C-alpha cells in the first residue's frame, strides 16, 4: 500500500523502518496532514506518527473498511493488547481500572471493525497503528 507518512522528523525516522518492514510503500513524507483536496491520488493511506496526537490510517482502498480515529488512551491500550496483556495487567500498567480498560478495548474493537481483541490487534498492525 502506498502511504504518506506524517509527523515530526524524529517520529517519522522511528516509524519509517517499521512501516517498510510491514510492506508499506512510503511515497511521501510531511510534517502536516494535507487537506483532502491536496492529497495526491497515488497515495492510498496517510499514516500519522505519534507527534500528531493520534496514529491512524485513512485508506482509499476496498481491502478493509477505514478505521475511526483512536484516542491517545485507546492507542496506549492497543499497544498493551498487542503485547498480549490481559485487562488487569493493562489497567495496572496505565494506572486505570480494569473496567476502564474493558471500555477502551470495546471501543477499539468497534472502531477497527473487529470481532475480538486478537482481530483488532491484527487490523491495527496491518494499518500501521501498532508494531509488534
C-alpha positions as CSV (number, residue, x, y, z in Angstrom):
1,X,0.0,0.0,0.0
2,X,1.3,3.4,-0.9
3,X,1.3,5.8,2.1
4,X,2.1,9.3,3.1
5,X,4.0,9.4,6.5
6,X,3.1,12.4,8.6
7,X,4.8,13.7,11.8
8,X,7.9,15.3,13.3
9,X,11.1,14.2,11.6
10,X,12.3,12.1,14.6
11,X,8.9,10.3,14.9
12,X,9.0,9.6,11.1
13,X,12.5,8.3,11.4
14,X,11.4,5.8,14.1
15,X,8.2,4.8,12.3
16,X,9.6,4.5,8.8
17,X,11.6,1.2,9.2
18,X,8.6,-0.5,10.8
19,X,6.2,0.6,8.0
20,X,8.7,-0.6,5.4
21,X,9.1,-4.0,7.2
22,X,5.3,-4.3,7.3
23,X,5.2,-3.9,3.5
24,X,4.1,-0.3,3.2
25,X,5.5,1.8,0.3
26,X,6.2,5.3,1.7
27,X,5.8,7.5,-1.3
28,X,5.9,10.9,0.5
29,X,6.5,12.4,4.0
30,X,5.3,15.6,5.6
31,X,5.1,17.4,8.9
32,X,1.4,18.3,8.4
33,X,-1.6,16.4,7.2
34,X,-2.6,17.6,3.8
35,X,-6.2,18.8,3.1
36,X,-8.3,16.2,1.4
37,X,-8.2,18.1,-1.9
38,X,-4.4,18.3,-1.7
39,X,-3.8,14.6,-1.2
40,X,-2.3,13.1,-4.4
41,X,-4.4,10.3,-5.9
42,X,-1.5,7.9,-5.9
43,X,-1.4,7.8,-2.1
44,X,-3.7,5.1,-0.7
45,X,-3.3,6.0,3.0
46,X,-2.0,8.5,5.4
47,X,-0.1,7.2,8.5
48,X,0.4,9.7,11.2
49,X,3.2,9.5,13.7
50,X,2.6,9.8,17.4
51,X,3.6,13.5,17.5
52,X,0.4,14.4,15.6
53,X,-1.6,13.2,18.6
54,X,-3.2,10.1,17.1
55,X,-2.0,7.4,14.9
56,X,-4.4,6.3,12.2
57,X,-4.5,5.2,8.6
58,X,-7.0,6.6,6.2
59,X,-7.2,4.1,3.3
60,X,-8.7,4.8,-0.1
61,X,-8.9,1.1,-0.9
62,X,-11.5,-1.6,-0.7
63,X,-9.4,-4.1,1.1
64,X,-10.7,-3.2,4.6
65,X,-13.0,-0.5,5.9
66,X,-11.5,2.7,7.1
67,X,-10.9,2.8,10.9
68,X,-12.2,5.6,13.0
69,X,-9.5,7.6,14.7
70,X,-8.4,6.1,18.0
71,X,-7.9,8.3,21.1
72,X,-4.5,8.6,22.7
73,X,-5.6,6.4,25.6
74,X,-7.1,3.8,23.1
75,X,-3.7,3.7,21.4
76,X,-2.0,3.1,24.7
77,X,-4.4,0.3,25.5
78,X,-3.9,-1.1,22.0
79,X,-0.1,-1.2,22.4
80,X,-0.6,-3.3,25.5
81,X,-3.1,-5.5,23.8
82,X,-0.5,-6.2,21.1
83,X,1.8,-7.4,23.8
84,X,-0.9,-9.9,24.8
85,X,-1.6,-8.5,28.2
86,X,-4.9,-9.2,29.9
87,X,-7.1,-6.3,31.0
88,X,-5.9,-6.3,34.6
89,X,-2.3,-6.1,33.6
90,X,-3.1,-3.2,31.2
91,X,-5.0,-1.5,34.0
92,X,-2.0,-1.8,36.3
93,X,0.4,-0.5,33.7
94,X,-1.7,2.5,32.9
95,X,-3.0,3.3,36.4
96,X,-6.7,2.9,35.5
97,X,-9.4,0.4,36.5
98,X,-9.9,-2.9,34.7
99,X,-13.4,-1.8,33.9
100,X,-12.0,1.3,32.1
101,X,-9.7,-1.0,30.1
102,X,-12.7,-3.1,29.2
103,X,-14.5,0.0,28.0
104,X,-11.4,1.0,25.9
105,X,-11.0,-2.5,24.4
106,X,-14.6,-2.5,23.3
107,X,-14.2,0.9,21.7
108,X,-11.0,-0.2,19.9
109,X,-12.7,-3.4,18.6
110,X,-15.7,-1.3,17.4
111,X,-13.6,1.4,15.7
112,X,-11.4,-1.1,13.9
113,X,-14.4,-3.2,12.8
114,X,-13.0,-6.3,14.5
115,X,-14.9,-9.1,16.2
116,X,-12.4,-9.7,19.1
117,X,-9.2,-8.3,20.6
118,X,-7.0,-10.6,18.5
119,X,-8.5,-9.4,15.3
120,X,-8.3,-5.8,16.5
121,X,-4.6,-6.1,17.0
122,X,-4.2,-7.8,13.6
123,X,-6.0,-5.0,11.9
124,X,-4.1,-2.4,13.8
125,X,-0.8,-4.0,12.8
126,X,-1.9,-4.1,9.2
127,X,-2.8,-0.4,9.3
128,X,0.4,0.6,11.0
129,X,-1.3,1.7,14.2
130,X,0.9,-0.6,16.3
131,X,4.0,-2.6,15.6
132,X,4.6,-6.0,17.2
